[in-house]
Amino acid sequence: MSNPMHKPSLTEDQYAPMLSPWRAKAKITMIFFVIIMFLLFSSWRTGVDLAELTRGFGNMTQITDKLFPMNMSILGPAVGRLFETIHMAIIASTFSTLVVIPVSLLAANNITTNWFVYNITRFIMNVLRTIPDVVLAVIFVGLFGIGVFGGIVALFVFSLGILAKLISETVESADMQPVEAMRASGANTIQAIAYGIVPQVLPQFTSFSLYVFEINIRASVVIGLVGAGGIGQLLMNQFSFNNYGAVMTIIAIIFVVVVIIEYISGKIREAII
C-alpha cells in the first residue's frame, strides 16, 4: 500500500520548458543568417576580393623561387641571435612571474577588500594587456635605444598584463574556507594566503608561467623587427637586404625552436596538472 504522504520526486527535466523542433530550427537559422550578413557586410566594407586572393596564391611560385635554396651561411649568426632571443624571454618571464604574485593578489576581489586598490590594480593591468607587444617595443626602444634591453622591458610589461589576468581569476576561484579557518585560528593574512591559497593555485600558476614563456619566445621574434634585439632584428636586416635565402633559413630555425619549446612546455604542464 502506497504512502499517501509520499510525493514522487520531480526530476530537473520535468521543470525544463520544452522547445519545439521548429522553433529551435528557426532560431538556429536566424543566427546563421545574421552571422552571414555580418560577414558579407564586413567583406564589403574592407574590400575583400576573392579573385585577388586567388591571384595572390598564384604568386607563391615567385616567392618560393626567392626563398630557396636556403642560405646556410647565416646559420652561425642566427643561432647566436636565437640564444639572445631565448635569454630575453627567460628574463622577461622570470621577472613578470615574480612581480605578478603581489599584483594578482591585489587584483583578486576575494583577497583585496579595498574597493579603490582592487579597481585601480585591475584598470592598470587591463591597460597593459590591451597594448600590443610591438607598440610596447617601439615605446621602450625609443626610451632605451635599439637593443635587447628595450625588448626585455617590453616583454616584461606585456607578459605581466597577461599573467595578472590569468592568475587573479584563478585566485578568485579558489576555495576560501581554508583561509577563513586559518584566520579564525589566529593566522595573519600572509600565513592564510601562503597555506590556504597558494597550494590551490600553484599548479595553474606554474602552467600559466610556462604558457607566457612560450608567448614571449614568439613575441621576442616580432619585437625584434622594430629593433628590440634578438633573432627578429637579424631577420629584418636580411629582409631589408633582399637576402631571401637567409630569411628562409632564419624562419626555419625559429619554427623548429618554437615547436621544441612548446612540446617541452606542454609535457611539463601535463606533469604538473
C-alpha positions as CSV (number, residue, x, y, z in Angstrom):
1,M,0.0,0.0,0.0
2,S,1.5,3.3,-1.0
3,N,2.0,6.1,1.5
4,P,-0.4,9.0,0.7
5,M,2.1,11.4,2.3
6,H,4.9,10.4,-0.1
7,K,5.3,12.6,-3.2
8,P,7.2,11.5,-6.2
9,S,10.4,13.5,-6.7
10,L,10.4,15.7,-9.7
11,T,13.5,15.5,-11.9
12,E,15.1,18.5,-13.4
13,D,13.8,17.6,-16.9
14,Q,10.2,17.9,-15.7
15,Y,10.8,21.5,-14.8
16,A,12.6,22.4,-18.0
17,P,10.4,24.0,-20.7
18,M,10.0,22.1,-23.9
19,L,11.3,23.8,-27.0
20,S,9.5,22.8,-30.2
21,P,11.7,21.5,-33.0
22,W,10.6,24.1,-35.5
23,R,11.3,26.9,-33.0
24,A,14.8,25.5,-32.4
25,K,15.4,25.3,-36.2
26,A,14.1,28.8,-36.7
27,K,16.4,30.2,-34.0
28,I,19.5,28.4,-35.4
29,T,18.6,29.6,-38.9
30,M,18.2,33.1,-37.8
31,I,21.6,33.1,-36.0
32,F,23.2,31.6,-39.1
33,F,21.8,34.3,-41.4
34,V,22.8,37.1,-39.0
35,I,26.4,35.8,-39.0
36,I,26.4,35.6,-42.8
37,M,25.1,39.1,-43.1
38,F,27.8,40.4,-40.8
39,L,30.4,38.5,-42.8
40,L,29.2,39.9,-46.1
41,F,29.0,43.4,-44.7
42,S,32.5,43.2,-43.3
43,S,33.8,41.9,-46.5
44,W,32.2,44.7,-48.4
45,R,33.5,47.4,-46.0
46,T,37.0,46.0,-46.1
47,G,37.1,45.4,-49.9
48,V,37.7,41.7,-49.7
49,D,38.1,40.3,-53.2
50,L,38.2,36.5,-53.7
51,A,39.6,36.9,-57.2
52,E,42.5,38.9,-55.8
53,L,43.1,36.2,-53.2
54,T,43.3,33.6,-56.0
55,R,45.7,35.7,-57.9
56,G,47.8,36.1,-54.8
57,F,48.2,32.3,-54.4
58,G,49.4,32.3,-58.0
59,N,52.4,34.3,-56.9
60,M,53.5,31.7,-54.5
61,T,55.9,30.2,-57.1
62,Q,57.7,33.6,-57.3
63,I,58.2,33.8,-53.6
64,T,59.3,30.2,-53.4
65,D,62.0,30.8,-56.0
66,K,63.3,33.7,-53.9
67,L,63.3,31.8,-50.6
68,F,65.0,28.6,-51.9
69,P,67.7,27.5,-51.8
70,M,68.3,28.5,-48.2
71,N,71.5,30.4,-47.4
72,M,73.2,28.4,-44.7
73,S,76.0,30.9,-44.2
74,I,73.7,32.8,-41.9
75,L,73.3,29.8,-39.6
76,G,76.1,30.9,-37.2
77,P,74.8,34.4,-36.6
78,A,71.2,33.2,-36.5
79,V,72.0,30.7,-33.7
80,G,73.7,33.4,-31.7
81,R,70.7,35.7,-32.1
82,L,68.4,32.8,-31.3
83,F,70.0,32.3,-27.9
84,E,69.8,36.0,-27.3
85,T,66.0,35.8,-28.0
86,I,65.6,32.9,-25.6
87,H,67.5,34.8,-22.9
88,M,65.2,37.8,-23.5
89,A,62.2,35.6,-23.0
90,I,63.7,33.9,-19.9
91,I,64.5,37.2,-18.2
92,A,61.1,38.9,-19.0
93,S,59.2,35.8,-18.0
94,T,61.0,35.3,-14.7
95,F,60.6,38.9,-13.5
96,S,57.0,39.1,-14.6
97,T,56.3,35.8,-12.7
98,L,57.8,37.3,-9.6
99,V,56.0,40.7,-9.9
100,V,52.7,39.2,-10.7
101,I,52.4,37.4,-7.3
102,P,51.5,40.5,-5.3
103,V,49.8,42.2,-8.3
104,S,47.4,39.2,-8.8
105,L,46.5,39.2,-5.1
106,L,45.7,42.9,-5.3
107,A,43.6,42.2,-8.4
108,A,41.5,39.4,-6.7
109,N,38.3,40.6,-5.1
110,N,38.3,37.7,-2.6
111,I,41.7,38.8,-1.2
112,T,41.7,42.6,-1.6
113,T,38.7,44.1,0.1
114,N,39.7,47.7,-0.5
115,W,37.5,48.8,-3.5
116,F,39.9,51.5,-4.6
117,V,43.0,49.3,-4.6
118,Y,41.2,46.5,-6.4
119,N,39.8,48.6,-9.2
120,I,43.0,50.6,-9.7
121,T,45.1,47.4,-10.0
122,R,42.6,45.8,-12.4
123,F,42.5,49.0,-14.5
124,I,46.3,49.3,-14.8
125,M,46.6,45.6,-15.7
126,N,43.8,45.9,-18.3
127,V,45.6,48.9,-19.9
128,L,48.9,47.0,-20.1
129,R,47.2,43.9,-21.6
130,T,45.5,46.0,-24.4
131,I,48.7,47.5,-25.7
132,P,50.2,45.2,-28.4
133,D,53.7,43.9,-27.8
134,V,55.0,45.7,-31.0
135,V,53.8,49.0,-29.7
136,L,55.4,48.4,-26.3
137,A,58.7,47.6,-28.1
138,V,58.5,50.8,-30.1
139,I,58.0,52.8,-26.9
140,F,60.8,51.2,-25.0
141,V,63.2,51.1,-27.9
142,G,62.6,54.8,-28.2
143,L,63.3,55.2,-24.5
144,F,66.3,52.9,-24.1
145,G,67.6,52.8,-27.7
146,I,68.0,49.9,-30.1
147,G,69.0,46.6,-28.4
148,V,67.8,43.8,-26.1
149,F,67.1,45.9,-23.0
150,G,64.2,47.7,-24.6
151,G,62.9,44.4,-25.8
152,I,63.2,42.8,-22.4
153,V,61.2,45.6,-20.7
154,A,58.6,45.4,-23.4
155,L,58.2,41.7,-23.0
156,F,58.1,42.1,-19.2
157,V,55.2,44.6,-19.4
158,F,53.4,42.6,-22.0
159,S,53.6,39.3,-20.0
160,L,52.8,41.0,-16.7
161,G,49.4,42.1,-18.1
162,I,48.6,38.6,-19.3
163,L,49.7,36.8,-16.2
164,A,47.9,39.2,-13.9
165,K,44.6,38.5,-15.7
166,L,45.0,34.7,-15.6
167,I,46.4,34.4,-12.0
168,S,44.0,36.8,-10.4
169,E,41.0,34.9,-11.9
170,T,42.5,31.7,-10.6
171,V,42.8,33.2,-7.1
172,E,39.2,34.4,-7.2
173,S,38.0,30.9,-8.0
174,A,39.9,29.4,-5.0
175,D,38.1,27.9,-2.1
176,M,38.1,30.5,0.8
177,Q,37.1,28.1,3.5
178,P,40.7,27.1,4.4
179,V,41.6,30.8,4.6
180,E,38.7,31.6,6.9
181,A,39.5,28.6,9.1
182,M,43.2,29.7,9.4
183,R,42.2,33.3,10.2
184,A,39.7,32.0,12.9
185,S,42.6,30.1,14.4
186,G,44.8,33.2,14.7
187,A,46.8,33.2,11.5
188,N,47.7,36.5,9.9
189,T,46.8,37.4,6.3
190,I,50.2,36.4,4.8
191,Q,50.0,33.0,6.6
192,A,46.4,32.4,5.5
193,I,47.3,33.2,1.8
194,A,50.5,31.1,1.9
195,Y,48.9,28.0,3.3
196,G,45.3,28.5,2.2
197,I,45.5,30.0,-1.3
198,V,49.0,29.1,-2.7
199,P,48.5,25.3,-2.6
200,Q,45.3,25.6,-4.6
201,V,46.6,27.9,-7.3
202,L,50.2,26.7,-7.6
203,P,49.7,24.2,-10.4
204,Q,47.8,26.7,-12.5
205,F,50.4,29.4,-11.7
206,T,53.2,27.2,-13.0
207,S,51.2,26.3,-16.1
208,F,50.4,29.9,-16.9
209,S,54.0,30.9,-16.3
210,L,55.2,28.3,-18.8
211,Y,52.5,29.4,-21.3
212,V,53.6,33.0,-21.0
213,F,57.2,31.9,-21.6
214,E,56.1,30.3,-24.9
215,I,54.3,33.5,-25.9
216,N,57.4,35.6,-25.1
217,I,59.5,33.4,-27.4
218,R,57.3,34.2,-30.3
219,A,56.8,37.8,-29.2
220,S,60.5,38.4,-28.9
221,V,60.9,37.5,-32.6
222,V,58.2,40.0,-33.6
223,I,59.5,42.9,-31.4
224,G,63.0,42.3,-32.9
225,L,61.6,43.6,-36.2
226,V,61.4,47.1,-34.7
227,G,65.0,47.0,-33.3
228,A,64.4,45.3,-29.9
229,G,67.2,42.8,-30.5
230,G,67.2,39.0,-30.9
231,I,66.7,37.0,-34.0
232,G,63.9,39.1,-35.2
233,Q,66.2,42.0,-35.7
234,L,68.5,39.8,-37.8
235,L,65.5,38.6,-39.8
236,M,64.5,42.2,-40.5
237,N,68.1,43.1,-41.6
238,Q,68.3,40.2,-44.0
239,F,64.9,41.0,-45.4
240,S,65.8,44.7,-46.0
241,F,68.9,43.5,-47.9
242,N,66.6,41.2,-50.0
243,N,68.6,38.2,-48.8
244,Y,65.6,35.8,-49.0
245,G,67.6,32.6,-48.7
246,A,68.9,33.8,-45.3
247,V,65.4,34.9,-44.4
248,M,64.1,31.3,-45.1
249,T,66.9,29.8,-43.0
250,I,66.1,32.1,-40.1
251,I,62.4,31.3,-40.4
252,A,63.1,27.5,-40.4
253,I,65.3,27.9,-37.3
254,I,62.6,29.8,-35.5
255,F,59.9,27.3,-36.4
256,V,62.0,24.3,-35.2
257,V,62.9,26.0,-31.9
258,V,59.3,27.2,-31.2
259,V,57.9,23.7,-31.8
260,I,60.5,22.1,-29.5
261,I,59.9,24.6,-26.7
262,E,56.1,24.2,-27.0
263,Y,56.5,20.4,-26.8
264,I,58.7,20.5,-23.7
265,S,56.5,23.1,-22.0
266,G,53.4,21.1,-22.8
267,K,54.9,18.0,-21.3
268,I,55.8,19.9,-18.1
269,R,52.3,21.3,-17.8
270,E,50.8,17.8,-18.2
271,A,53.1,16.5,-15.4
272,I,52.2,19.4,-13.1
273,I,48.4,19.4,-13.7
